[in-house]
Amino acid sequence: MAYLRTRSASRAEAEDFFQETFLRVWKAPPAPGTPADFYVLSIARNLAVSGHRRRTLELADLRSRAPRAEGAPDADPGEREEVRRLRTALAGLPEELREVASLKTQAGLSWEQIGKLMGFSADTAARRYAEALDALRKELGP
């Protein structure tokens, strides 16, 4: 659930993805020999990626239709500054780096599991994670 929460727009959306994941597992269980945790995470990841694409398209459509009000706030005023900066920095990462960082920190996957899930080697997964951390350090400073 923690992984889905980081990949969703809201807690409610994460819960929807969580439920949909288990419905899909119920309807089509993993093949013999397939690690169940990897299978479940693959379904959850695909749902999250599809949800992100859908939100991106919906947001672009809304932005193109709605005029921007002058002086409108861009963020929740109650959000702490460092959290806002971190969210902004994470959102600025390329999708692949953000995904690797999330799979490592939120889902707790190994480099081998991340590589298999994303279609590259364990060494590449580790390098992408290091790239994500370097980019965040540069953006956020010391």
N, C-alpha and C positions, 0 to 999 in steps of 0.2 A: 504494500500500500504506500510506503514511503516513496518508492520509486515513482509510482503513478502520480503521487501528489506533486513531485517536482516537475513532472512533465505535463501537468494539467493546468487549466486556467483557474480552477476552483476546487475546493474540497468535494463539492457535489459532483463535478465532472470526474474527478479521480475515483469516487465511489461508483459512479456509473461504469467507468472502464473496468474497475475491479470486479463488479458483478458480471459484466459482459465477458470478461476473461474466463471466469469460472463456468459460465453458461457454455461457452465454446469448448472448454475442456470437457465438460460433462457430455456434450454432444459428440465430440471427436477426441477421445483420450489419446495420449501419446502412444506411438508405436512401441512394441516391445524393444527394450534396449535403449530407448530415448530417455535421458534423464528428465524426470517430471518437472523439476524446478526450472530447468532450461526451457522446456516446452512452454510452461506457463508464462515465463518471463518474455519469451518470444511473442506470444499472443498479446500480452500486455503492452509490449513495446510497439507492436504494429498498430494497436488501437490508439495509443498515445500519438504516434506519428500521424495517423489519419486525422485525429482530432485537431492536431496542430495545423495541419494543412487546411482543414475546414475553417478553423478560426481565422487563419491568415486571410483566406479568401473573403470571409464574411466581414472582417475588419476593414479590408481594402474597399469593399463595396460600401460599407457604412461611411467611411471617411470620404469617399468620392461623392456621396450624396449629402452629407451634412456640412453646413457652413461652420467654420471654426469661430467660436465666440471669443472676443477679445478678453484677455484676462482670465480665461478659464483655467482651473488648476489641472496640472498634468498628472498629479499623483495624490494619493491619500495623505492629507496633511498630518495625520497621526503617525505615519510610518517613520521610524527612526532613519536618520540620514545615512548611517552606515549600511543599513539593510537596503535602502533605496539604491545606494551606490553599488552594492554587490549584485543586486538584481539587474541593474543596468549593465554592469560589466558582464554578467553571465549571458544576458540577452544579446550582447554584442559579439559573443564568441560565434565562430562558424558552427553550424548545426552539428557536424560530426564531432567536434571537440567538446561541445556542450553535452552531447549524448554519452561520450566516453566518460566524461567526468561524473555524470549522473549515475551511470551504471556502476562505476567504481565506488563512489561515495555513498550513494543511496541504496543501491541494490546489493553492494558488497561482492560483486563478481570478481573472479580472478581475471588476469590478463588473457588467459586462454579462452575463458568463457566469453569475455567481451569481444575478442577477435572472432570467435566462431559466430557469435550473434550478429556482428556487423560486417562479416565477410573479409576479414584480413587477419594477419598473424598476431600472435601474442606480443611480439616485439613492437609491432606497429601500434597496437593498443596502448602499450606503455609509453611510447613516444608521443602519441596523440594526447595522452593524459598530461605528460610533462609540458607539451605545447600549451595546453589549456591553462595549467598552473602558471606558466611564464607569462602568458597573455593577461591573466588576472592580476598578477603581481605588477606588471607594467601599468595596467589601467588603474589599479587601486593604490599603488605606491607602497611605501614601507608600513 
